[in-house]
Amino acid sequence: MSYLLDKKIKQKKIFRITLGVGALLILFFFRSGIFSGLSYISQGVFHPVFLVGNDLGGKLKNLSSYFYSKNSLTLENQDLKTKLLTEEMRIANYNTLLAENENLKEILGRKNSKSPMVLAAILAKPNQSPYDILTIDIGTAEGATVGQIVFALGNIPIGRIAEVYPNSSKVILFSSAGEKTQVSVAGQNLFLELVGRGGGNFEMIMPKDLTLEKGVQVVLPGINSYVVAINETIISDPRNPFTKALLVSPVNIQNLKFVEVEI
């Protein structure tokens, strides 16, 4: 009995081994078909999972971009608020100095009283005449004389009368190339020479230790502070003991039709 039982067990083992070897041979010879079938099945099972994953990844990416953009806008908004506050403080300081200046003039009996002006029409502008020269329609008949200051918009000096004729005059603009004008820095006891560069532009050479911020005004010396130019930028060179300020006129001459001459 024991012998028969052992024989049956051996037969089962041999059958199982034979079955396993046969299965391996089948997989070896028909592996491409089987694997492609398994691949097709797995793709069908996991495809919805992949779609959900891709969709979730895209939404997370968009959410990240949203928070990054919002943070960037917040920082930019804070920076603009800081700049605006700085400008408001600068304007408030300027208005305070201006009010103090007017009060001082009133106390000393030198309050700004506008000089008599004669209105003049512009006959020719720099684009129609050379070297930044205006031709205006008043001359000796209206009391015009060489050296009189010509204003734009009533209170912005733009040049001086250089030649006078019976019914017209030629005006050299302060911005004419090479034209030199003595000015002072607004709010400071500082006098410098402003040199025209043409086309409403100026330059000013200064000591290296003197710096002008953008927007600082230079004015004609005198009781009445008439703005001639506004600082735009500073050019410096470590090898040069001086710096150069580049300035622009507050008005565009090409937009003017009339000027006023201080008589």
C-alpha positions as CSV (number, residue, x, y, z in Angstrom):
1,M,0.0,0.0,0.0
2,S,2.8,2.4,0.9
3,Y,4.6,1.6,-2.3
4,L,1.5,2.4,-4.4
5,L,1.0,5.7,-2.6
6,D,4.6,6.8,-3.2
7,K,4.2,5.9,-6.8
8,K,1.1,8.0,-7.2
9,I,2.8,11.0,-5.6
10,K,5.8,10.7,-8.0
11,Q,3.4,10.6,-10.9
12,K,1.7,13.8,-9.8
13,K,5.0,15.5,-9.4
14,I,6.1,14.4,-12.9
15,F,2.8,15.6,-14.3
16,R,3.1,19.0,-12.7
17,I,6.7,19.4,-13.9
18,T,5.6,18.4,-17.4
19,L,2.7,20.8,-17.3
20,G,5.0,23.7,-16.2
21,V,7.6,23.0,-18.9
22,G,4.8,22.9,-21.5
23,A,3.4,26.2,-20.3
24,L,6.9,27.8,-20.5
25,L,7.3,26.4,-24.0
26,I,3.9,27.8,-25.1
27,L,4.8,31.2,-23.6
28,F,8.2,31.1,-25.4
29,F,6.8,30.3,-28.9
30,F,3.7,32.5,-28.6
31,R,5.0,35.3,-26.4
32,S,4.3,38.2,-28.8
33,G,0.6,37.3,-29.1
34,I,0.1,36.7,-25.4
35,F,2.0,39.8,-24.4
36,S,0.1,42.0,-26.9
37,G,-3.1,40.6,-25.5
38,L,-2.0,41.3,-21.9
39,S,-0.9,44.8,-23.1
40,Y,-4.3,45.4,-24.7
41,I,-6.1,44.2,-21.5
42,S,-3.9,46.4,-19.2
43,Q,-4.4,49.4,-21.5
44,G,-8.2,49.0,-21.3
45,V,-8.1,48.6,-17.5
46,F,-5.7,51.5,-16.7
47,H,-6.6,54.0,-19.5
48,P,-9.3,55.7,-17.5
49,V,-6.8,56.0,-14.6
50,F,-4.3,57.6,-16.9
51,L,-6.9,60.1,-18.2
52,V,-7.9,61.1,-14.7
53,G,-4.2,61.5,-13.7
54,N,-3.4,63.7,-16.7
55,D,-6.5,65.8,-16.1
56,L,-5.7,66.2,-12.4
57,G,-2.0,67.1,-13.2
58,G,-3.2,69.8,-15.7
59,K,-5.5,71.3,-13.1
60,L,-2.8,71.3,-10.5
61,K,-0.4,73.0,-12.9
62,N,-3.0,75.7,-13.8
63,L,-3.6,76.2,-10.1
64,S,0.1,76.7,-9.4
65,S,0.3,79.2,-12.3
66,Y,-2.7,81.1,-10.9
67,F,-1.1,81.4,-7.4
68,Y,2.3,82.4,-9.0
69,S,0.6,85.1,-11.2
70,K,-1.4,86.4,-8.2
71,N,1.7,86.6,-6.1
72,S,3.6,88.5,-8.8
73,L,0.7,91.0,-9.2
74,T,0.7,91.5,-5.5
75,L,4.4,92.3,-5.4
76,E,4.1,94.6,-8.4
77,N,1.1,96.4,-6.8
78,Q,3.1,97.0,-3.6
79,D,6.1,98.3,-5.6
80,L,3.8,100.8,-7.4
81,K,2.2,101.9,-4.2
82,T,5.7,102.6,-2.7
83,K,6.7,104.6,-5.8
84,L,3.5,106.6,-5.7
85,L,4.0,107.4,-2.0
86,T,7.5,108.5,-2.7
87,E,6.3,110.8,-5.5
88,E,3.5,112.2,-3.3
89,M,6.0,113.0,-0.5
90,R,8.3,114.7,-3.1
91,I,5.4,116.8,-4.4
92,A,4.3,117.7,-0.9
93,N,7.8,118.8,0.0
94,Y,8.0,120.9,-3.2
95,N,4.6,122.5,-2.5
96,T,5.7,123.3,1.0
97,L,8.9,125.0,-0.2
98,L,6.9,126.9,-2.9
99,A,4.4,128.2,-0.3
100,E,7.2,129.2,2.0
101,N,8.9,131.1,-0.9
102,E,5.7,132.9,-1.7
103,N,5.2,133.9,1.9
104,L,8.7,135.2,2.2
105,K,8.3,137.3,-1.0
106,E,5.0,138.7,0.4
107,I,6.7,139.6,3.7
108,L,9.5,141.4,1.9
109,G,7.3,143.1,-0.5
110,R,8.5,141.1,-3.5
111,K,5.5,139.0,-4.1
112,N,5.3,137.7,-7.7
113,S,3.6,140.2,-9.9
114,K,3.6,139.1,-13.5
115,S,5.5,141.4,-15.8
116,P,3.5,142.9,-18.8
117,M,3.5,140.5,-21.7
118,V,2.8,140.9,-25.4
119,L,1.2,138.0,-27.3
120,A,3.0,137.0,-30.4
121,A,2.1,134.5,-33.1
122,I,4.8,132.1,-34.3
123,L,5.5,132.6,-38.0
124,A,8.2,129.9,-38.4
125,K,9.3,127.0,-36.1
126,P,12.6,125.1,-35.9
127,N,11.4,122.6,-38.5
128,Q,11.0,125.5,-40.9
129,S,14.0,127.5,-39.8
130,P,17.6,126.5,-38.9
131,Y,19.4,126.2,-35.6
132,D,16.3,126.1,-33.3
133,I,15.1,129.6,-34.2
134,L,11.6,130.9,-34.0
135,T,10.3,133.8,-36.1
136,I,7.5,135.8,-34.3
137,D,5.2,138.5,-35.6
138,I,6.1,141.4,-33.3
139,G,9.0,143.8,-33.7
140,T,10.1,147.3,-32.9
141,A,6.6,148.6,-33.6
142,E,5.3,146.5,-30.6
143,G,8.3,147.4,-28.3
144,A,10.3,144.3,-28.9
145,T,14.1,144.6,-28.2
146,V,17.1,142.3,-28.3
147,G,17.5,140.2,-25.2
148,Q,13.9,140.1,-24.1
149,I,12.8,136.7,-22.8
150,V,10.2,134.7,-24.7
151,F,7.7,132.5,-22.8
152,A,5.5,129.6,-23.7
153,L,2.2,129.0,-21.9
154,G,2.7,132.2,-20.0
155,N,5.4,131.1,-17.5
156,I,7.9,128.8,-19.2
157,P,11.0,130.6,-20.7
158,I,12.0,129.1,-24.0
159,G,14.4,131.6,-25.5
160,R,15.5,135.2,-26.1
161,I,15.0,137.7,-28.9
162,A,18.2,137.8,-30.9
163,E,17.2,140.1,-33.8
164,V,14.4,142.6,-34.2
165,Y,12.8,144.0,-37.3
166,P,9.9,146.5,-37.7
167,N,7.2,143.8,-37.7
168,S,9.0,140.6,-36.7
169,S,11.7,139.2,-34.5
170,K,14.0,136.1,-34.4
171,V,14.1,134.1,-31.2
172,I,17.0,131.8,-30.3
173,L,15.7,129.0,-28.1
174,F,17.6,128.1,-25.0
175,S,17.8,124.5,-26.3
176,S,19.6,125.6,-29.5
177,A,22.8,123.7,-29.9
178,G,25.6,125.4,-28.1
179,E,23.4,128.1,-26.5
180,K,24.5,128.7,-22.9
181,T,22.1,129.8,-20.1
182,Q,22.8,130.5,-16.5
183,V,20.4,128.6,-14.3
184,S,19.9,127.5,-10.7
185,V,18.6,124.2,-9.3
186,A,15.1,124.6,-7.9
187,G,15.1,124.6,-4.1
188,Q,19.0,124.8,-3.8
189,N,21.5,127.5,-3.7
190,L,23.3,126.1,-6.7
191,F,24.1,127.9,-9.9
192,L,25.2,126.1,-13.1
193,E,25.5,126.5,-16.8
194,L,22.8,124.9,-19.1
195,V,23.9,124.2,-22.6
196,G,21.5,123.5,-25.5
197,R,21.8,120.3,-27.5
198,G,19.0,121.1,-30.0
199,G,15.4,119.8,-30.3
200,G,14.4,120.8,-26.8
201,N,17.3,119.0,-25.1
202,F,20.0,120.3,-22.8
203,E,23.1,119.1,-21.0
204,M,24.7,120.4,-17.8
205,I,28.2,119.5,-16.5
206,M,28.5,119.2,-12.7
207,P,31.0,118.1,-10.1
208,K,31.0,114.3,-9.5
209,D,29.9,114.6,-5.9
210,L,26.7,116.5,-7.0
211,T,23.8,114.3,-8.2
212,L,20.4,115.4,-9.5
213,E,17.4,113.1,-9.2
214,K,15.2,112.5,-12.2
215,G,12.5,115.2,-12.3
216,V,14.6,117.9,-10.6
217,Q,13.9,121.3,-12.2
218,V,16.4,124.0,-13.2
219,V,15.1,127.6,-13.2
220,L,16.2,131.1,-14.3
221,P,17.9,132.9,-11.4
222,G,15.7,135.6,-9.8
223,I,12.8,136.2,-7.6
224,N,10.4,134.5,-10.0
225,S,11.5,130.8,-10.5
226,Y,10.7,130.1,-14.1
227,V,11.4,126.5,-15.0
228,V,13.7,126.1,-18.0
229,A,14.4,122.4,-18.1
230,I,13.8,119.2,-16.2
231,N,16.5,116.6,-15.4
232,E,16.0,113.2,-17.2
233,T,19.2,111.3,-16.4
234,I,22.8,111.4,-15.3
235,I,25.8,110.1,-17.2
236,S,29.0,109.5,-15.2
237,D,32.4,107.9,-15.8
238,P,34.7,106.8,-12.9
239,R,37.7,108.3,-14.7
240,N,36.1,111.7,-15.1
241,P,35.8,114.1,-12.1
242,F,32.6,115.5,-13.6
243,T,29.2,114.1,-14.4
244,K,26.8,115.2,-17.2
245,A,23.1,115.7,-16.6
246,L,20.7,115.4,-19.6
247,L,17.6,117.6,-19.4
248,V,14.5,118.4,-21.5
249,S,12.3,121.4,-22.0
250,P,8.9,121.2,-20.2
251,V,7.1,122.1,-23.5
252,N,7.1,120.8,-27.0
253,I,7.8,123.8,-29.3
254,Q,6.2,122.0,-32.3
255,N,2.8,122.2,-30.5
256,L,2.9,125.9,-29.9
257,K,1.1,128.5,-32.0
258,F,1.7,131.5,-29.8
259,V,4.3,132.8,-27.4
260,E,4.5,135.8,-25.0
261,V,7.3,138.4,-24.9
262,E,8.2,140.1,-21.6
263,I,8.2,143.8,-22.4
